[in-house]
């Protein structure tokens, strides 16, 4: 009598050499390996961290390798005025090599020099904008002239400005000179002296009198000093380009 063996559905009979995997015993099903899920959030975070690291490196390189510590003007300085420590401030700027700037380390050299041009607050300081030359040139003398508000223009004077010192004779002398002259004869023009403003003092609180230092030719210095001592002078601003 013959016996027929029917295989169990879903399982394949795999011959083996012995044990549980021997002939007639079904083999164990292969283990299923689960695939790891991709997390878009973690990927995006990784990309952002890499980008931030690259940006930080670029900024560090720029800050340490391409920026220069230079001087800028902290407040307005009129032409001819001496530059003080408070007039300058440090700044870190990325500059083209063609730009001429003054390093912060040279601040001490700039203090005490005079502004060769009007320095505007916030502007970059250039070596050519300051000078160590005095406004009193060779062959000139410095004379201080005390002037009341009525003897000065309302506009503030600045060093380097060209002015005229006008002689204002005593009223009694002017009346006597007018009486001694011929009728209809025009009065003589007042004497003037060209000068250059070197410094302007602060006005006295009580009287408003301010002393203006001017440079004049050496031959005219004593005459101007004597005239200024009497107070019979006035100061007017010369026309642009005038002397």
SULRA-V931945 format. One record per residue. N is the residue number from 1. PHI is phi as a letter, one per 40 degrees, with the letter a starting at -180 (NA if undefined). PSI is psi as a letter, one per 40 degrees, with the letter a starting at -180 (none if undefined). Layout:
N:PHI:PSI
N:PHI:PSI
This chain:
1:NA:h
2:c:i
3:b:h
4:b:h
5:c:h
6:b:h
7:c:i
8:c:h
9:c:i
10:g:e
11:b:h
12:c:h
13:c:h
14:b:h
15:c:i
16:b:a
17:c:e
18:i:a
19:g:a
20:c:d
21:c:f
22:c:a
23:c:h
24:g:e
25:b:h
26:c:i
27:c:i
28:c:i
29:c:i
30:c:i
31:c:h
32:c:h
33:c:h
34:c:h
35:c:h
36:c:h
37:c:h
38:c:h
39:b:h
40:d:d
41:c:d
42:c:d
43:c:d
44:c:d
45:c:d
46:c:d
47:c:d
48:c:d
49:c:d
50:c:d
51:c:d
52:c:d
53:c:d
54:c:d
55:c:d
56:c:d
57:c:d
58:c:d
59:c:d
60:c:d
61:c:d
62:c:d
63:c:d
64:c:d
65:b:d
66:b:e
67:b:i
68:b:i
69:c:h
70:b:i
71:b:h
72:b:i
73:c:h
74:c:d
75:a:i
76:c:h
77:b:h
78:c:i
79:c:h
80:g:e
81:c:i
82:c:h
83:c:h
84:b:i
85:c:d
86:c:e
87:c:e
88:b:i
89:a:i
90:c:i
91:a:i
92:b:h
93:b:i
94:c:h
95:b:i
96:c:i
97:d:d
98:c:e
99:c:h
100:c:h
101:b:i
102:b:h
103:c:i
104:d:d
105:c:e
106:c:e
107:d:d
108:c:d
109:c:d
110:c:d
111:c:h
112:h:d
113:c:i
114:b:i
115:c:h
116:c:d
117:b:i
118:c:h
119:c:h
120:c:h
121:d:h
122:g:e
123:c:i
124:c:h
125:c:h
126:b:i
127:d:d
128:c:e
129:c:e
130:b:i
131:a:i
132:c:e
133:c:i
134:c:i
135:c:e
136:c:h
137:c:i
138:c:h
139:g:e
140:b:i
141:b:i
142:c:h
143:b:h
144:c:h
145:b:h
146:c:h
147:b:h
148:c:i
149:d:d
150:c:e
151:c:e
152:b:i
153:c:i
154:c:d
155:c:h
156:c:h
157:c:i
158:b:i
159:d:i
160:g:e
161:c:h
162:c:h
163:b:i
164:b:h
165:c:h
166:b:h
167:c:h
168:b:g
169:c:i
170:d:h
171:d:d
172:c:d
173:c:d
174:c:d
175:c:d
176:c:d
177:c:d
178:c:d
179:c:d
180:c:e
181:c:i
182:c:i
183:c:h
184:g:e
185:c:h
186:c:i
187:c:i
188:c:i
189:c:i
190:c:i
191:c:h
192:b:i
193:b:h
194:c:h
195:a:i
196:b:h
197:c:h
198:b:d
199:a:i
200:b:h
201:c:i
202:c:i
203:c:i
204:c:h
205:d:d
206:c:d
207:b:d
208:g:e
209:c:h
210:b:i
211:c:h
212:b:h
213:c:h
214:b:i
215:b:h
216:b:i
217:d:i
218:d:d
219:c:d
220:c:e
221:d:d
222:c:d
223:c:d
224:c:d
225:c:d
226:c:d
227:c:d
228:c:d
229:c:d
230:c:e
231:g:e
232:c:f
233:a:i
234:a:i
235:b:h
236:b:i
237:c:h
238:c:i
239:c:i
240:d:h
241:g:e
242:c:i
243:b:none
